[in-house]
Amino acid sequence: MISMGQDTLKRVNKHMSSGKGGFRQKVSIPVLVAWVCLIAYGALVIWTASLTIEEASFSRQLVGIGLGAVLAFLCWRRDFSGLAGMTTVLLVLDLIVLFSPYIPGLSYNAKGMTGWIKIPLIGLTFQPVELAKLITIFFMASLGAQYNGRIDSVREYVKLCGMLAIPFGAAVVAGDLGSGLVVFFSGACIIMMSGPKKEWVLCTIAVLVGAVSVVLTLDSVLDGVLGKDVLLKQYQMNRLLVFIDPESDTSDAGYNVLQSLIAVGSGGFFGKGIGNASQSGAGFLPEAHTDFVFALLSEEFGFLGALILLALFALLIFSTIRVAHQSDSLFLQLACIGIVGMWTFQLLEEVGMCIGLMPVTGIPLPFISFGSSSMLMQCAAFGIVQSIWRSRGKVA
C-alpha cells in the first residue's frame, strides 16, 4: 500500500513538472507578464480618464482588450513561417490596406481624417494603417531573410532600402506621416539586422538627414510660389516648428505641447491621484486619453507611475529580443526585431512628444492609449511574438 502510494505520488509530480515545462515551452513568461501588466495599467489609465473625459469610454476599451486577447490567442496558435517567401503578396496586400480608406463604400471620416474604414454589415470603424504596420514587418522580414544574415553588395542594400520606401511613401501619401515613421523605423531595424556593412548604414543616415533638409526647404519655396501645400501640409510644418521652439505659437500648434509639459511637471513624484488630473480633466489638454495619454498618466501617477510604465516596456522589449535570439528561423527573428522596433519607436515618440523632445505626430502608446484599432493590432503583435517563441526549434 505504501509502495503504491509513493509510485502514484511520483507520477503526479512528474506530470505536474512536465505540464509546467510544457507551458514554458509554449509561452514566453516574461513577455506574457509584461503584456498583462501593460494591459491592466492601460485599463486603469483609461478608467481614470473616463471619470472626467466623456470620449474615453471605459466599456469600449474593455471590448477592445477582450477582442485583442482573442486575436492574440489566434496569432499564438498560428505558425507564421509560411509567410517567408510571400514578398509580392505581402507588398500588394500592404498597399491595398494602406489605401483602403479611399475605396468607395469603405471610407470613413473621423475627426477630419480619412484614414479610417467602416466595415460593411458590422458597422465597426477601423484604422487600416495599424494592420499595415504588421504587414510591413513581415514584408521586410521576408526580404531581409533572403540574404541569410549578410548583404554583400551595395546594390542589394539599396534595393532593400528602396523596397521599404514603398510602404513608407504610401503611408505618407495616405496622409499619416506619424504611422509612416513607425513603418520606416521598424523596417529600418529589420534592414540593419539583415547584415549590411556599418558604413552603408551611416551613409544612409547622412543621406536621410540631407534629404529631410532639402524637402523642408523645397516645401517652403513651393508653398510660397504656388500658394498651397505641396509636400507637407501646413499643420505638419507647424508641428515641426513648434518642436524647435514650443513657445513660438502658444495658441495653436504649440498649445498641446505646453499643456502636456504642464501636466507632466505638475504630477510631481507620486502624482495627483485618480481623477485629479486638472490639465486633462478640465479640458486644457486635448486628446489626453489618446495622443497625450503619457501626460495624463504622469499627472495622475507622477514620476513613479511613469517609471513603472517604462519598466514594463523595458521588460516587454528585452524579453521579445530574447525570443528573437532563441528562434531558429531568420525570417521569424527579423519579424520579431521589427515588432521590437515598432514598440520602441512608438514608446519613444509618445513619451518624447509629451515632454517636448519629439515632434507631435499623434502616434498611440501601445496597450495604453484609448482606441480599439491600435489595441487589436498591438495584441496581435504580442500573439505573433508568442507564436515565434512557440515555434522555436523548427527551422524555416
LOTORVO-684995 format. One record per atom (N, C-alpha, C): residue in one letter; x, y, z. Coordinates in steps of 0.1 Angstrom, whole numbers, padded with zeros to 4 digits, always signed. Each point is the difference from the previous one (the first is absolute). Example, Ala and Ser with C-alpha at 12.3 -4.5 7.8 and 13.67 -1.06 7.14 Angstrom:
2
a+0132-0057+0078 a-0009+0012+0000 a+0009+0012+0000 s-0004+0011-0007 s+0009+0011+0000 s-0008+0011+0008 
END
This chain:
396
m+0008-0012+0000 m-0008+0012+0000 m+0009+0013+0000 i+0010+0000+0009 i+0009+0011+0001 i+0007+0002-0013 s+0005-0011-0006 s+0008+0000-0012 s-0009+0005-0012 m-0013-0004+0000 m-0009+0004-0011 m-0002+0015+0001 g-0002+0005+0013 g-0002+0014+0002 g+0012+0009-0004 q+0012-0005+0003 q+0012+0007-0004 q+0001+0001-0016 d-0003-0011-0006 d+0000-0001-0015 d-0010+0010-0006 t-0012+0001+0006 t-0010+0009-0005 t+0005+0015+0002 l+0006+0002+0011 l+0005+0014+0003 l+0011+0004-0010 k+0008-0009-0003 k+0011+0002-0010 k-0006+0004-0014 r-0010-0008-0003 r-0006+0002-0014 r-0007+0014+0000 v-0007+0004+0011 v-0006+0013+0001 v+0010+0011-0001 n+0011-0001+0007 n+0010+0010+0000 n+0006+0001-0014 k+0003-0011-0006 k+0005+0000-0014 k-0009+0006-0010 h-0013-0002+0002 h-0010+0006-0009 h-0001+0015+0002 m+0001+0004+0012 m-0001+0015+0003 m+0013+0006-0005 s+0011-0006+0001 s+0013+0006-0004 s+0000+0001-0015 s-0005-0011-0007 s+0000+0001-0015 s-0010+0010-0005 g-0011+0002+0007 g-0010+0010-0004 g+0005+0014+0001 k+0007+0002+0011 k+0006+0014+0002 k+0010+0003-0010 g+0009-0011-0003 g+0010+0002-0010 g-0006+0002-0014 g-0011-0007-0002 g-0007+0001-0013 g-0006+0014-0002 f-0005+0006+0010 f-0005+0014-0001 f+0011+0010-0003 r+0011-0002+0007 r+0011+0009-0003 r+0006-0002-0014 q-0001-0012-0005 q+0004-0003-0013 q-0008+0007-0011 k-0013+0002+0004 k-0010+0006-0010 k-0002+0015+0002 v+0003+0005+0012 v-0003+0014+0003 v+0013+0006+0007 s+0004+0012-0006 s+0011+0007+0007 s-0006+0008+0012 i+0004-0005+0012 i-0006+0006+0012 i+0003+0015+0002 p+0012+0004-0002 p+0003+0015+0001 p-0008+0008-0009 v-0002-0004-0013 v-0008+0008-0009 v-0015+0000+0004 l-0004-0012+0005 l-0014-0001+0004 l-0003+0009+0012 v+0010+0000+0010 v-0002+0008+0012 v+0000+0015-0004 a+0009+0004-0009 a+0001+0014-0004 a-0013+0004-0007 w-0005-0008-0008 w-0012+0003-0008 w-0012+0001+0009 v-0002-0009+0009 v-0011+0000+0010 v+0000+0013+0008 c+0012+0003+0005 c+0002+0012+0009 c-0003+0013-0008 l+0005+0000-0012 l-0003+0012-0008 l-0015+0002-0004 i-0006-0011-0003 i-0014+0000-0003 i-0008+0005+0013 a+0004-0006+0011 a-0007+0004+0013 a+0003+0015+0003 y+0012+0004-0002 y+0004+0014+0003 y-0008+0010-0010 g+0000-0004-0012 g-0008+0008-0010 g-0014+0001+0003 a-0006-0011+0004 a-0014+0000+0004 a-0003+0009+0012 l+0009+0000+0010 l-0001+0009+0011 l+0001+0015-0004 v+0009+0003-0009 v+0002+0013-0005 v-0013+0005-0007 i-0005-0008-0009 i-0012+0003-0008 i-0012+0001+0009 w-0001-0008+0011 w-0011+0001+0009 w+0001+0014+0007 t+0012+0004+0005 t+0001+0013+0006 t-0003+0011-0009 a+0003-0002-0013 a-0003+0011-0010 a-0015+0001-0002 s-0007-0012+0000 s-0014+0000-0002 s-0008+0007+0011 l+0006+0003+0011 l-0006+0007+0011 l-0002+0015-0003 t+0008+0005-0009 t-0001+0014-0003 t+0000+0003-0015 i+0003-0010-0008 i+0000+0002-0015 i-0011-0008-0006 e-0010+0006-0006 e-0012-0007-0005 e+0004-0010-0011 e+0009+0004-0009 e+0004-0009-0011 e+0007-0012+0004 a+0006-0001+0012 a+0007-0011+0004 a-0009-0011+0006 s-0006-0007-0009 s-0010-0011+0005 s+0008-0012+0005 f-0001-0002+0013 f+0006-0012+0006 f-0005-0013-0005 s-0013-0001-0002 s-0006-0012-0005 s+0005-0003-0014 r+0001+0010-0008 r+0006-0002-0013 r+0014-0005+0000 q+0008+0005+0009 q+0013-0004+0002 q+0001-0015+0004 l-0009-0004+0009 l-0001-0014+0004 l-0003-0009-0011 v-0009+0004-0009 v-0004-0008-0012 v+0013-0001-0008 g+0007+0011-0003 g+0013-0001-0007 g+0010-0010+0006 i+0001+0001+0013 i+0009-0009+0007 i-0004-0015-0002 g-0013-0002+0002 g-0005-0014-0002 g+0002-0005-0014 l-0004+0008-0010 l+0003-0005-0014 l+0015-0001-0003 g+0008+0009+0006 g+0014-0001-0002 g+0006-0013+0006 a-0005-0004+0012 a+0004-0012+0006 a-0003-0013-0008 v-0012+0001-0006 v-0004-0011-0009 v+0009-0001-0012 l+0003+0012-0006 l+0009+0001-0012 l+0014-0005+0004 a+0004+0004+0012 a+0014-0004+0004 a+0000-0016+0001 f-0010-0006+0005 f-0001-0014+0002 f+0001-0007-0014 l-0008+0005-0010 l+0000-0005-0013 l+0013+0001-0007 c+0007+0011+0002 c+0013+0002-0006 c+0010-0009+0007 w-0001-0002+0013 w+0009-0010+0007 w-0001-0014-0006 r-0012-0004-0004 r-0002-0013-0005 r+0004-0002-0014 r+0003+0011-0007 r+0004-0001-0014 r+0015+0000-0002 d+0004-0007-0010 d+0015+0000-0004 d+0001+0010-0012 f+0008+0010+0003 f+0002+0011-0011 f+0012-0002-0009 s+0007-0012+0002 s+0012-0002-0008 s-0004-0002-0015 g-0012-0003-0003 g-0005-0002-0014 g+0000+0013-0008 l+0001+0011+0007 l+0000+0013-0007 l+0013+0004-0005 a+0010-0008+0003 a+0014+0004-0003 a+0002+0003-0015 g-0006-0007-0009 g+0003+0002-0014 g-0011+0007-0008 m-0009+0007+0008 m-0012+0006-0007 m+0002+0015-0001 t+0012+0005-0004 t+0003+0014-0001 t-0010+0008-0009 t-0003-0005-0011 t-0008+0007-0010 t-0015+0001+0006 v-0005-0011+0005 v-0013+0000+0006 v-0001+0009+0012 l+0010+0001+0008 l+0000+0008+0012 l+0001+0015-0004 l+0008+0003-0011 l+0000+0014-0004 l-0013+0005-0006 v-0006-0008-0008 v-0013+0003-0006 v-0010+0002+0010 l-0001-0009+0010 l-0009+0000+0011 l+0002+0013+0008 d+0013+0003+0003 d+0003+0012+0007 d-0005+0013-0006 l+0002+0001-0013 l-0005+0012-0008 l-0015+0001+0000 i-0007-0012-0001 i-0014+0000+0000 i-0006+0005+0013 v+0007-0005+0011 v-0005+0004+0014 v+0003+0015+0002 l+0011+0005-0004 l+0003+0014+0002 l-0009+0009-0007 f-0004-0004-0012 f-0009+0009-0008 f-0015-0004+0001 s-0003-0010+0008 s-0014-0004+0002 s-0009+0011+0004 p+0005+0010+0008 p-0010+0011+0004 p-0005+0008-0012 y+0007-0001-0011 y-0004+0007-0012 y-0009-0008-0009 i-0003-0012+0004 i-0009-0009-0008 i-0015+0004+0003 p-0007+0003-0011 p-0014+0004+0002 p-0008-0011+0007 g-0008+0004+0010 g-0008-0009+0008 g+0007-0004+0013 l+0014+0002+0001 l+0007-0004+0012 l+0004+0013+0008 s+0003+0010-0008 s+0006+0012+0006 s-0009+0006+0011 y+0007+0004+0011 y-0007+0006+0011 y+0008+0012+0006 n-0007+0011+0002 n+0007+0012+0005 n-0001+0001+0015 a+0011+0000+0007 a+0000+0001+0015 a+0009+0012+0004 k-0006+0010+0006 k+0007+0012+0005 k+0007+0007-0012 g-0006+0000-0011 g+0006+0007-0012 g+0010-0008-0007 m+0003-0012+0004 m+0010-0009-0006 m-0008-0011-0009 t+0006-0003-0011 t-0006-0010-0009 t+0007-0014+0002 g+0009-0002+0009 g+0007-0012+0002 g-0007-0011+0007 w-0013+0000-0001 w-0008-0010+0006 w-0009-0007-0010 i-0005-0012+0004 i-0010-0007-0008 i-0011-0005+0009 k-0012-0001-0006 k-0011-0005+0007 k-0004-0014-0006 i+0002-0010+0008 i-0002-0014-0004 i-0015-0002-0004 p-0003-0004-0012 p-0014-0003-0004 p-0007-0010+0008 l-0013+0002+0002 l-0008-0009+0008 l+0002+0001+0015 i+0012+0000+0004 i+0003+0001+0014 i-0001+0014+0005 g+0005+0009-0008 g-0001+0014+0004 g+0011+0005+0008 l+0010-0008+0004 l+0011+0004+0008 l+0010+0008-0008 t+0007+0009+0006 t+0010+0008-0007 t+0014-0005+0004 f+0009+0001-0009 f+0014-0006+0002 f+0010+0009-0008 q+0012+0001+0006 q+0010+0008-0006 q+0010-0009-0007 p-0001-0002-0013 p+0008-0010-0007 p+0015+0001+0001 v+0005+0012+0003 v+0015+0002+0001 v+0006-0008+0011 e-0008-0003+0010 e+0004-0008+0012 e+0003-0015-0005 l-0008-0005-0009 l+0002-0013-0006 l+0012+0000-0009 a+0001+0012-0008 a+0011+0001-0009 a+0014+0000+0007 k+0001+0004+0012 k+0012-0001+0007 k+0005-0014+0001 l-0008-0009+0004 l+0003-0014+0001 l+0003-0007-0013 i-0008+0004-0010 i+0003-0006-0014 i+0013+0005-0005 t+0004+0012+0002 t+0013+0005-0004 t+0011-0007+0007 i-0002-0003+0013 i+0011-0007+0007 i+0002-0014-0006 f-0011-0007-0003 f+0002-0013-0007 f+0006+0001-0014 f-0004+0011-0007 f+0005+0002-0013 f+0015+0003+0000 m+0005+0008+0009 m+0014+0003+0001 m+0008-0011+0005 a-0006-0008+0010 a+0007-0012+0005 a+0001-0010-0011 s-0010-0002-0008 s+0001-0009-0012 s+0012+0004-0009 l+0001+0013-0003 l+0011+0005-0009 l+0013-0002+0007 g+0001+0004+0013 g+0013-0001+0007 g+0005-0014+0002 a-0009-0010+0002 a+0004-0014+0002 a+0006-0006-0012 q-0002+0006-0012 q+0006-0005-0012 q+0015+0001-0001 y+0006+0009+0008 y+0014+0002+0000 y+0008-0008+0010 n-0008-0008+0008 n+0007-0010+0010 n+0009+0007+0009 g-0003+0012+0004 g+0007+0007+0011 g+0012+0008-0006 r+0002+0001-0013 r+0011+0008-0005 r-0004+0006-0014 i+0001+0013-0001 i-0002+0006-0013 i+0013+0004-0006 d+0004-0006-0011 d+0013+0001-0005 d+0002+0012-0010 s-0010+0005-0006 s+0002+0011-0010 s-0009+0012+0004 v+0005+0012-0004 v-0007+0013+0002 v-0013-0001-0007 r+0000-0006-0012 r-0012+0000-0008 r-0011-0007+0007 e+0003-0011+0006 e-0010-0008+0008 e-0005+0008+0012 y+0009+0007+0006 y-0004+0009+0012 y-0009+0011-0004 v+0004+0007-0011 v-0009+0011-0005 v-0013-0005-0005 k-0001-0012-0006 k-0012-0006-0004 k-0009-0003+0012 l+0006-0005+0011 l-0008-0003+0012 l-0005+0013+0006 c+0008+0011+0000 c-0005+0013+0005 c-0011+0005-0009 g+0002-0002-0013 g-0011+0005-0009 g-0013-0007+0002 m+0000-0013+0003 m-0012-0007+0003 m-0007+0005+0012 l+0008+0004+0010 l-0006+0006+0012 l-0007+0013-0003 a+0006+0008-0009 a-0005+0013-0004 a-0014-0001-0006 i-0004-0012-0005 i-0014-0001-0006 i-0011+0001+0010 p+0000-0009+0011 p-0010+0002+0010 p+0001+0013+0008 f+0012+0004+0002 f+0002+0013+0007 f-0006+0011-0008 g+0003+0001-0013 g-0006+0010-0008 g-0015-0001-0002 a-0005-0012+0000 a-0014-0002-0001 a-0007+0005+0012 a+0006-0002+0012 a-0006+0005+0013 a+0000+0015+0000 v+0010+0006-0005 v+0001+0015+0000 v-0010+0006-0010 v-0001-0006-0012 v-0009+0004-0010 v-0014-0001+0005 a-0003-0011+0008 a-0013-0002+0005 a-0003+0010+0011 g+0009+0008+0004 g-0002+0011+0010 g+0003-0003+0014 d+0008-0011+0003 d+0003-0003+0014 d+0016-0001+0001 l+0006+0012+0002 l+0015+0001+0001 l+0004-0008+0013 g-0007+0002+0011 g+0004-0007+0012 g+0001-0015-0001 s-0010-0006-0006 s+0000-0015-0002 s+0010-0004-0010 g+0002+0009-0010 g+0011-0002-0010 g+0013-0001+0007 l+0003+0008+0010 l+0013+0000+0007 l+0001-0013+0008 v-0011-0005+0005 v+0000-0013+0007 v+0004-0011-0010 v-0006+0000-0012 v+0003-0010-0010 v+0015+0001-0004 f+0004+0013-0002 f+0014+0002-0004 f+0010-0006+0011 f-0003+0004+0013 f+0010-0004+0010 f+0000-0015+0002 s-0011-0007+0000 s-0001-0014+0002 s+0007-0007-0012 g-0002+0005-0012 g+0006-0006-0012 g+0015+0002+0000 a+0004+0012+0005 a+0015+0003+0001 a+0007-0009+0010 c-0007-0003+0011 c+0006-0009+0009 c+0002-0014-0006 i-0010-0004-0008 i+0002-0013-0007 i+0011+0000-0010 i+0002+0011-0007 i+0011+0001-0010 i+0013+0000+0007 m+0001+0007+0011 m+0013+0000+0007 m+0004-0013+0006 m-0010-0009+0003 m+0003-0013+0005 m+0001-0010-0011 s-0001+0004-0012 s+0001-0009-0012 s+0014-0002-0005 g+0009+0008+0006 g+0014-0002-0003 g+0007+0010-0009 p-0004+0013-0001 p+0007+0010-0008 p+0013+0004+0007 k+0009+0006-0007 k+0012+0006+0006 k-0003+0013+0007 k+0007+0002+0011 k-0003+0012+0008 k+0002+0013-0007 e+0010+0001-0009 e+0002+0012-0008 e-0012+0003-0009 w-0007-0010-0005 w-0012+0002-0008 w-0011+0006+0008 v-0002-0005+0012 v-0010+0005+0009 v+0003+0015+0004 l+0012+0003+0003 l+0004+0014+0003 l-0002+0009-0011 c+0003-0004-0012 c-0002+0008-0012 c-0015+0002-0003 t-0008-0010+0003 t-0014+0001-0002 t-0006+0010+0010 i+0005+0000+0012 i-0005+0010+0010 i+0003+0014-0004 a+0013+0002-0005 a+0004+0013-0005 a-0009+0005-0012 v-0003-0010-0009 v-0008+0004-0012 v-0014+0004+0005 l-0006-0008+0009 l-0013+0003+0005 l-0001+0014+0007 v+0010+0003+0008 v+0001+0014+0006 v+0000+0011-0011 g+0008-0003-0010 g+0001+0010-0011 g-0013+0001-0007 a-0006-0012-0003 a-0013+0000-0007 a-0011+0007+0007 v-0001-0001+0013 v-0010+0006+0009 v+0002+0016-0001 s+0013+0004+0000 s+0003+0014-0001 s-0005+0006-0013 v+0003-0008-0011 v-0004+0005-0013 v-0015+0000-0002 v-0007-0010+0006 v-0015+0000-0001 v-0006+0012+0007 l+0005+0003+0012 l-0005+0011+0008 l+0002+0013-0007 t+0012+0002-0006 t+0003+0012-0007 t-0009+0001-0013 l+0000-0011-0007 l-0008+0000-0013 l-0015+0002+0003 d-0005-0005+0011 d-0014+0001+0003 d-0003+0015+0003 s+0009+0007+0007 s-0003+0014+0003 s+0000+0008-0013 v+0009-0003-0009 v+0001+0008-0013 v-0012-0003-0008 l-0004-0013-0002 l-0012-0003-0008 l-0012+0006+0006 d-0002-0001+0013 d-0012+0006+0006 d-0001+0015-0003 g+0012+0006+0001 g-0001+0015-0003 g-0003+0003-0014 v+0005-0008-0010 v-0002+0002-0014 v-0015-0003-0004 l-0004-0012+0004 l-0013-0005-0004 l-0011+0004+0009 g+0003+0004+0012 g-0010+0005+0009 g-0008-0011+0007 k+0005-0013+0000 k-0008-0011+0006 k+0010-0010+0004 d-0004-0009+0009 d+0008-0011+0005 d+0004-0009-0012 v+0013-0004-0001 v+0004-0009-0010 v+0006-0013+0006 l+0011+0001+0007 l+0006-0012+0006 l-0005-0003+0014 l+0000+0010+0008 l-0005-0002+0014 l-0012+0009+0002 k-0010-0005+0007 k-0011+0008+0004 k+0004+0010+0010 q-0007+0011+0001 q+0004+0011+0009 q+0000-0004+0014 y-0009-0008+0005 y+0000-0004+0014 y+0012-0009+0003 q+0005-0008-0010 q+0012-0008+0002 q+0012+0009+0001 m+0001+0011-0008 m+0011+0009+0001 m-0001+0008+0013 n-0012+0003+0005 n-0001+0007+0012 n+0005-0008+0012 r-0003-0013-0001 r+0004-0009+0011 r+0016-0001+0001 l+0006+0001-0012 l+0015-0001+0000 l+0005+0013+0006 l-0006+0012-0004 l+0005+0013+0005 l-0002+0001+0015 v-0011-0006+0005 v-0003+0001+0014 v+0010-0009+0008 f+0004-0011-0006 f+0009-0009+0006 f+0014+0007+0002 i+0003+0009-0010 i+0013+0007+0002 i-0002+0011+0011 d-0011+0007+0000 d-0003+0010+0010 d-0014-0001+0004 p-0003-0007+0011 p-0014-0002+0005 p-0007+0013+0003 e+0007+0011+0004 e-0007+0012+0003 e-0002+0009-0012 s+0003-0005-0012 s-0002+0009-0012 s-0014+0001-0003 d-0009-0009+0005 d-0014+0001-0003 d-0008-0007+0011 t-0003+0008+0010 t-0006-0005+0012 t-0016-0001-0001 s-0005+0004-0011 s-0015+0000-0001 s-0005-0010-0010 d+0009-0006-0008 d-0004-0009-0010 d+0008-0013+0000 a+0010-0001-0009 a+0008-0012-0001 a+0008-0004+0013 g+0004+0011+0007 g+0008-0003+0012 g-0008-0001+0012 y-0013+0002+0000 y-0008-0001+0012 y+0000-0013+0006 n-0001-0011-0008 n-0001-0014+0006 n+0013-0003+0007 v+0012+0004-0006 v+0013-0003+0006 v+0001+0007+0013 l-0003+0012+0001 l+0001+0008+0012 l-0009-0006+0011 q-0012-0003-0003 q-0009-0006+0009 q+0005-0014+0005 s+0006-0007-0009 s+0005-0013+0003 s+0012+0001+0010 l+0009+0010-0002 l+0011+0002+0009 l-0005+0004+0014 i-0011+0008+0000 i-0005+0004+0013 i-0006-0012+0007 a-0007-0009-0007 a-0006-0012+0006 a+0011-0009+0005 v+0010-0002-0007 v+0011-0009+0004 v+0007+0005+0012 g+0003+0013+0000 g+0007+0007+0011 g-0008+0001+0013 s-0013+0002-0002 s-0009+0002+0012 s-0002-0013+0007 g+0003-0012-0006 g-0003-0012+0007 g+0010-0003+0011 g+0012+0006+0000 g+0009-0002+0010 g+0005-0014+0001 f+0004-0005+0011 f+0005-0014+0001 f-0011-0010+0001 f-0010+0002+0008 f-0010-0010+0003 f-0013+0003-0008 g-0001+0012-0006 g-0012+0003-0008 g-0011+0007+0008 k-0010+0004-0007 k-0012+0007+0007 k-0010-0010+0005 g+0000-0012-0005 g-0010-0010+0004 g-0010-0002-0011 i-0008-0011+0002 i-0010-0004-0010 i-0011+0011-0001 g-0003+0004-0012 g-0011+0010-0002 g+0004+0014+0003 n+0013+0003+0003 n+0004+0013+0004 n+0009+0007-0010 a+0000-0005-0013 a+0008+0006-0010 a-0006+0012-0005 s+0003+0012+0005 s-0007+0012-0003 s+0002+0004-0015 q+0012-0002-0005 q+0003+0004-0014 q-0009-0007-0010 s-0001-0013+0001 s-0008-0008-0009 s-0014+0000+0004 g-0003-0001+0013 g-0014-0001+0005 g-0008+0013-0003 a+0007+0011+0001 a-0007+0013-0003 a+0001+0004-0014 g+0005-0008-0009 g+0000+0002-0014 g+0011+0009-0005 f+0010+0003+0008 f+0011+0008-0005 f+0009-0008-0009 l+0001-0013+0002 l+0009-0008-0009 l-0009-0009-0009 p-0001+0004-0013 p-0008-0008-0009 p+0006-0014-0002 e-0009-0009-0004 e+0004-0014-0003 e+0009-0006+0011 a-0004+0003+0012 a+0008-0006+0012 a-0001-0015+0001 h-0010-0006-0005 h-0002-0014+0001 h+0005-0008-0012 t+0005+0008-0010 t+0005-0007-0012 t+0014+0004-0003 d+0002+0012-0007 d+0014+0004-0004 d+0008+0004+0012 f-0006+0006+0010 f+0008+0005+0012 f-0003-0008+0013 v-0002-0013-0002 v-0003-0008+0011 v+0011-0001+0010 f+0013+0001-0004 f+0011+0000+0009 f+0000+0012+0009 a-0005+0011-0005 a-0001+0012+0009 a-0011-0002+0010 l-0011-0006-0004 l-0010-0003+0010 l+0004-0009+0011 l+0007-0011-0005 l+0006-0010+0010 l+0010+0007+0009 s+0008+0008-0005 s+0010+0007+0009 s-0006+0010+0010 e-0011+0006-0005 e-0006+0010+0009 e-0007-0008+0012 e-0006-0011-0003 e-0008-0007+0010 e+0009-0009+0009 f+0010-0006-0006 f+0008-0010+0007 f+0015+0005+0002 g+0003+0011-0005 g+0013+0006+0002 g+0012-0006-0006 f+0012+0004+0004 f+0012-0006-0005 f+0001-0015+0003 l-0005-0004+0011 l+0000-0014+0004 l-0008-0008-0010 g-0012+0005-0004 g-0009-0007-0009 g+0007-0001-0014 a+0007+0011-0004 a+0007+0000-0013 a+0011-0011+0000 l+0007-0001+0012 l+0011-0009+0001 l-0005-0015-0001 i-0012-0002+0006 i-0006-0013-0001 i-0003-0004-0014 l-0006+0010-0007 l-0003-0002-0015 l+0012-0003-0008 l+0011+0007+0002 l+0012-0002-0007 l+0007-0013+0003 a-0001-0004+0013 a+0005-0013+0004 a-0008-0012-0007 l-0013+0001-0001 l-0008-0010-0006 l+0004-0001-0015 f+0001+0011-0006 f+0004+0000-0015 f+0014-0005-0001 a+0009+0003+0009 a+0014-0006-0001 a-0001-0015+0001 l-0008-0005+0009 l-0002-0015+0002 l-0005-0006-0013 l-0010+0007-0006 l-0006-0005-0012 l+0010+0000-0012 i+0007+0011-0001 i+0009+0001-0012 i+0012-0009+0001 f+0006-0001+0012 f+0012-0008+0001 f-0004-0015+0000 s-0011-0003+0006 s-0005-0014-0001 s-0003-0005-0014 t-0005+0010-0008 t-0003-0003-0014 t+0013-0002-0008 i+0010+0008+0003 i+0013-0002-0006 i+0006-0014+0003 r-0003-0005+0013 r+0004-0013+0003 r-0007-0011-0008 v-0013+0003-0002 v-0008-0009-0009 v+0006-0001-0014 a+0004+0011-0005 a+0006+0001-0013 a+0013-0008+0000 h+0008+0001+0010 h+0013-0006+0001 h-0002-0016+0001 q-0011-0004+0006 q-0002-0014+0002 q-0005-0007-0013 s-0006+0008-0009 s-0006-0006-0012 s+0011-0005-0010 d-0003-0011-0006 d+0009-0006-0010 d-0003+0004-0014 s-0010+0008-0002 s-0004+0005-0013 s+0004+0015-0002 l+0008+0003-0009 l+0005+0013-0003 l-0012+0010-0003 f-0010-0005-0007 f-0012+0007-0004 f-0007+0004+0013 l-0002-0009+0009 l-0008+0003+0012 l+0009+0008+0010 q+0013-0001+0000 q+0008+0009+0007 q-0001+0014-0004 l+0000+0002-0013 l-0001+0014-0005 l-0014+0005+0002 a-0010-0008-0001 a-0014+0005+0003 a-0001+0004+0015 c+0006-0008+0009 c+0001+0004+0014 c+0007+0013+0002 i+0011+0002-0007 i+0007+0013+0002 i-0008+0011-0006 g-0008-0002-0010 g-0008+0010-0006 g-0011+0005+0010 i-0006-0010+0008 i-0009+0003+0010 i+0006+0008+0011 v+0012-0004+0004 v+0008+0008+0010 v+0002+0014-0004 g+0003+0002-0013 g+0002+0013-0006 g-0013+0008+0001 m-0011-0006-0003 m-0013+0007+0000 m-0003+0004+0014 w+0001-0009+0010 w-0003+0004+0014 w+0009+0011+0005 t+0013-0002-0003 t+0010+0010+0005 t-0002+0014-0006 f-0003+0001-0013 f-0002+0013-0006 f-0013+0006+0005 q-0010-0007+0002 q-0013+0006+0005 q+0002+0004+0014 l+0007-0007+0008 l+0002+0004+0014 l+0009+0012+0000 l+0011+0001-0007 l+0008+0012+0000 l-0007+0012-0005 e-0007-0002-0011 e-0007+0011-0006 e-0011+0006+0009 e-0008-0009+0006 e-0011+0004+0009 e+0005+0007+0012 v+0010-0006+0007 v+0006+0006+0012 v+0007+0013-0004 g+0008+0000-0011 g+0008+0011-0004 g-0009+0012-0004 m-0011-0002-0007 m-0008+0012-0004 m-0007+0006+0013 c-0003-0009+0010 c-0007+0005+0012 c+0009+0009+0008 i+0013-0002-0001 i+0010+0008+0008 i+0008+0009-0009 g-0004+0002-0013 g+0006+0010-0008 g+0013-0004-0007 l+0003-0013+0000 l+0012-0005-0006 l-0002-0006-0014 m-0012-0002-0004 m-0004-0005-0013 m-0011+0008-0006 p-0001+0002-0013 p-0011+0007-0006 p-0013-0008+0002 v-0011+0008+0000 v-0014-0007+0002 v-0004-0007-0013 t-0003-0013+0001 t-0004-0007-0012 t-0014-0008+0002 g-0004-0001+0012 g-0013-0007+0002 g+0001-0015+0000 i+0011-0005+0004 i+0002-0015+0001 i-0005-0005+0013 p-0008-0010+0000 p-0005-0006+0013 p+0011-0007+0008 l-0001+0000+0013 l+0009-0008+0009 l-0006-0014+0001 p+0008-0010-0005 p-0005-0014+0000 p-0005-0004+0013 f-0012-0007+0000 f-0007-0006+0011 f-0005+0011+0011 i+0003+0012-0002 i-0004+0011+0009 i-0011+0009-0005 s+0003+0006-0012 s-0009+0010-0006 s-0014-0006-0003 f-0010+0008+0001 f-0013-0003-0004 f-0002-0003-0015 g-0007-0010-0003 g-0002-0003-0015 g+0001-0015-0003 s-0010-0005-0006 s+0000-0015-0003 s+0009-0004-0011 s+0002+0008-0010 s+0009-0004-0012 s+0014-0003+0005 s+0005+0010+0008 s+0014-0002+0005 s+0001-0012+0009 m-0010-0001+0009 m+0000-0011+0010 m-0001-0014-0007 l-0008-0001-0010 l-0001-0013-0007 l+0013-0004-0006 m+0007+0010-0007 m+0012-0004-0008 m+0012-0001+0010 q+0000+0007+0011 q+0011-0002+0009 q-0001-0013+0007 c-0012-0004+0003 c-0003-0014+0006 c+0004-0010-0010 a-0003+0002-0013 a+0004-0009-0010 a+0015-0002-0001 a+0007+0012+0002 a+0015-0001+0000 a+0005-0008+0012 f-0007+0001+0011 f+0004-0008+0012 f-0002-0014-0003 g-0011-0004-0007 g-0003-0014-0003 g+0010-0005-0010 i+0004+0008-0009 i+0011-0004-0010 i+0013-0003+0007 v+0004+0008+0009 v+0012-0002+0008 v-0001-0014+0007 q-0012-0002+0007 q-0002-0013+0006 q+0000-0012-0009 s-0005+0002-0012 s+0000-0010-0011 s+0015-0003-0004 i+0008+0010-0001 i+0014-0002-0003 i+0007-0008+0011 w-0003+0004+0013 w+0006-0008+0011 w-0005-0015-0001 r-0012-0002-0003 r-0006-0013+0000 r+0006-0009-0011 s+0004+0007-0011 s+0004-0008-0012 s+0016-0001-0001 r+0007+0005+0011 r+0014-0001+0000 r+0004-0015+0000 g+0011-0002-0007 g+0005-0014-0002 g-0005-0006-0013 k-0009+0007-0007 k-0005-0004-0013 k+0007+0009-0010 v+0010-0004-0007 v+0007+0008-0010 v-0008+0002-0012 a-0002+0013-0004 a-0008+0003-0011 a+0009+0005-0012 
END
